[in-house]
């Protein structure tokens, strides 16, 4: 009798998520040829790359987390919904930072780090709206004490720097965007609208985190597993 290879953990979720993605409607009529040659093939490639990354992440997770079984994940409707929503967002972006955060969101959902389903769905919508710069600014504001420690660790022996405020830390950390660039105020206003930070403009940032409880939950949703 022919033997079939045993399914790996990612295979269970891969089939369900791929089926959900295949529900995306196809353009018909005179545009069908253009769609196939210019749009469809790149989208298919992006989809397969994402699904491979997703399957690998879930395999690794099931290998490292005690009691986490692929069969259980494949039957968990809430988890599959997160996978499909995250996958549809992944198809709409090429930004590596967003793709990495989406993978983290799926893994943290699987391990129950953020248990509230409504929060998870809201957080995915926010990730979809965010740019990589939004994520960079938010992580900076949420973990600014870590950035200060990293800068202090680079100081020569017996030298101490008084950073004064968050803008100095930003400019020593990132050299592509100045701390007085208006785009940072636009992003902080967005983060405030999401309910993630207390401040409304970048110059209001301090040398300690300015995140809300809701914002800290979002950090837990998108951060790498320790």
C-alpha positions as CSV (number, residue, x, y, z in Angstrom):
1,X,0.0,0.0,0.0
2,X,1.3,3.4,-0.9
3,X,2.2,5.6,2.1
4,X,1.5,9.3,2.1
5,X,3.7,11.7,4.0
6,X,2.3,12.9,7.3
7,X,1.0,16.5,7.2
8,X,3.1,19.0,9.0
9,X,1.4,21.6,11.3
10,X,1.5,24.4,8.7
11,X,-0.2,22.3,6.1
12,X,-3.4,22.2,8.1
13,X,-3.7,26.0,8.3
14,X,-2.2,26.5,4.8
15,X,-5.2,24.7,3.1
16,X,-7.8,26.7,5.0
17,X,-6.2,30.0,4.5
18,X,-5.4,29.4,0.8
19,X,-9.1,28.5,0.3
20,X,-10.1,31.8,1.9
21,X,-7.8,33.8,-0.3
22,X,-9.1,32.1,-3.5
23,X,-12.4,33.8,-2.9
24,X,-11.0,37.1,-4.2
25,X,-13.1,37.8,-7.3
26,X,-11.4,37.6,-10.8
27,X,-11.7,40.5,-13.3
28,X,-13.7,39.5,-16.4
29,X,-14.3,40.7,-19.9
30,X,-11.7,42.7,-21.9
31,X,-9.5,43.2,-18.9
32,X,-8.9,39.4,-18.3
33,X,-5.7,39.2,-20.4
34,X,-4.2,42.3,-18.8
35,X,-5.2,41.0,-15.4
36,X,-3.5,37.6,-16.0
37,X,-0.2,39.1,-17.4
38,X,0.3,42.2,-15.3
39,X,-1.5,41.5,-12.0
40,X,-2.5,37.9,-11.5
41,X,1.0,36.3,-11.7
42,X,2.7,38.8,-9.3
43,X,-0.2,38.4,-6.8
44,X,0.0,34.6,-7.0
45,X,3.7,34.8,-6.3
46,X,3.2,37.2,-3.4
47,X,0.4,34.9,-2.0
48,X,2.6,31.8,-2.2
49,X,5.6,33.5,-0.6
50,X,3.3,34.7,2.3
51,X,1.7,31.2,2.7
52,X,5.2,29.6,2.9
53,X,6.2,32.1,5.5
54,X,3.0,31.5,7.4
55,X,3.3,27.7,7.3
56,X,7.0,27.9,8.4
57,X,6.0,30.1,11.3
58,X,3.2,27.8,12.5
59,X,5.4,24.7,12.1
60,X,8.1,26.3,14.3
61,X,5.5,27.4,16.8
62,X,4.0,23.9,17.2
63,X,7.6,22.5,17.5
64,X,8.4,24.9,20.4
65,X,5.2,25.4,22.3
66,X,4.1,22.5,24.5
67,X,0.6,21.4,23.9
68,X,0.1,23.4,20.7
69,X,-1.1,21.0,18.0
70,X,-1.8,21.7,14.3
71,X,-5.0,19.7,14.4
72,X,-6.4,22.0,17.1
73,X,-5.3,25.2,15.2
74,X,-7.0,23.9,12.0
75,X,-10.3,23.5,13.9
76,X,-10.0,26.8,15.8
77,X,-12.4,29.2,13.9
78,X,-11.1,32.3,15.6
79,X,-7.5,31.5,14.7
80,X,-8.4,30.7,11.1
81,X,-10.2,34.0,10.8
82,X,-7.1,35.8,12.0
83,X,-5.0,33.9,9.5
84,X,-7.2,34.7,6.6
85,X,-7.5,38.4,7.6
86,X,-3.8,38.7,8.1
87,X,-3.2,37.0,4.8
88,X,-5.4,39.3,2.9
89,X,-3.6,42.3,4.4
90,X,-0.2,40.6,3.5
91,X,-1.3,40.5,-0.2
92,X,-1.7,44.3,-0.2
93,X,1.8,45.2,1.0
94,X,5.4,44.6,0.0
95,X,6.7,46.2,3.3
96,X,8.8,43.7,5.1
97,X,8.2,45.3,8.5
98,X,4.4,44.9,8.1
99,X,4.7,41.3,6.9
100,X,6.8,40.5,9.9
101,X,4.4,42.1,12.3
102,X,1.5,40.2,10.7
103,X,3.4,36.9,11.2
104,X,3.9,37.9,14.8
105,X,0.2,38.6,15.2
106,X,-0.7,35.1,13.9
107,X,1.8,33.4,16.2
108,X,0.7,35.5,19.3
109,X,-2.9,34.6,18.5
110,X,-2.1,30.9,18.4
111,X,-0.5,31.1,21.8
112,X,-3.4,33.2,23.3
113,X,-1.2,36.2,24.1
114,X,-4.1,38.6,23.2
115,X,-7.2,36.7,24.0
116,X,-9.9,39.3,23.1
117,X,-11.2,38.6,19.6
118,X,-12.5,42.1,19.1
119,X,-9.2,43.6,19.9
120,X,-7.4,41.2,17.6
121,X,-9.6,42.2,14.6
122,X,-9.2,45.9,15.4
123,X,-5.5,45.5,15.6
124,X,-5.3,43.8,12.2
125,X,-7.3,46.7,10.7
126,X,-4.9,49.1,12.2
127,X,-1.9,47.2,10.8
128,X,-3.5,47.4,7.4
129,X,-3.7,51.2,7.7
130,X,-0.2,51.6,9.1
131,X,2.9,52.3,7.2
132,X,6.3,51.0,8.2
133,X,7.0,54.5,9.6
134,X,3.9,54.3,11.8
135,X,5.2,51.0,13.3
136,X,8.7,52.5,13.8
137,X,7.4,55.5,15.6
138,X,5.0,53.5,17.7
139,X,7.6,51.0,18.8
140,X,9.9,54.0,19.6
141,X,7.3,55.6,21.8
142,X,6.3,52.4,23.4
143,X,9.8,51.2,24.2
144,X,11.8,54.4,24.4
145,X,13.6,53.3,27.5
146,X,15.1,50.4,25.5
147,X,16.4,52.9,22.9
148,X,17.9,55.0,25.6
149,X,19.7,52.0,27.1
150,X,21.0,51.0,23.6
151,X,22.4,54.5,23.1
152,X,24.0,54.5,26.5
153,X,25.6,51.1,25.9
154,X,27.5,52.7,22.9
155,X,29.0,55.5,25.0
156,X,32.7,55.5,25.8
157,X,33.6,54.2,29.3
158,X,32.9,56.7,32.1
159,X,30.9,59.0,29.8
160,X,27.2,59.8,30.5
161,X,24.9,61.6,28.1
162,X,21.9,63.6,29.3
163,X,19.3,63.0,26.6
164,X,16.9,65.7,27.9
165,X,14.0,64.6,25.7
166,X,12.8,62.0,23.2
167,X,13.7,64.1,20.2
168,X,17.4,63.8,20.9
169,X,17.0,60.0,21.3
170,X,15.2,59.8,18.0
171,X,17.9,61.8,16.1
172,X,20.7,59.7,17.5
173,X,18.8,56.5,16.6
174,X,17.5,57.5,13.1
175,X,19.2,59.8,10.7
176,X,16.7,59.6,7.8
177,X,13.9,61.7,9.4
178,X,14.5,64.7,11.7
179,X,12.5,65.0,14.9
180,X,10.9,68.2,13.7
181,X,9.6,66.7,10.5
182,X,5.8,67.3,10.2
183,X,5.3,63.7,9.2
184,X,6.0,62.6,12.7
185,X,3.2,64.8,14.0
186,X,0.8,63.3,11.5
187,X,1.8,59.8,12.6
188,X,1.5,60.5,16.3
189,X,-1.9,62.0,15.6
190,X,-2.9,58.7,14.0
191,X,-1.5,56.7,16.9
192,X,-3.5,58.9,19.3
193,X,-6.7,58.4,17.1
194,X,-6.1,54.6,17.4
195,X,-6.0,55.0,21.2
196,X,-2.4,53.8,21.4
197,X,-0.7,56.9,22.9
198,X,-1.5,59.7,25.3
199,X,0.2,62.4,23.2
200,X,-0.9,64.2,20.1
201,X,2.4,65.6,18.7
202,X,5.8,64.1,18.6
203,X,7.5,66.9,20.7
204,X,5.3,65.8,23.6
205,X,7.1,62.5,23.8
206,X,9.1,61.8,27.0
207,X,11.9,59.5,28.0
208,X,9.4,57.0,29.3
209,X,6.7,55.2,27.3
210,X,3.6,57.2,26.5
211,X,1.4,54.2,25.5
212,X,-2.1,53.5,26.8
213,X,-3.2,50.1,28.0
214,X,-4.7,49.6,24.6
215,X,-1.4,50.5,23.0
216,X,0.5,48.0,25.2
217,X,-2.0,45.3,24.2
218,X,-1.1,46.2,20.6
219,X,2.6,45.9,21.3
220,X,2.0,42.4,22.7
221,X,0.0,41.5,19.5
222,X,2.8,42.4,17.1
223,X,6.0,41.8,19.0
224,X,8.2,38.8,18.4
225,X,7.8,35.9,20.8
226,X,10.5,35.9,23.4
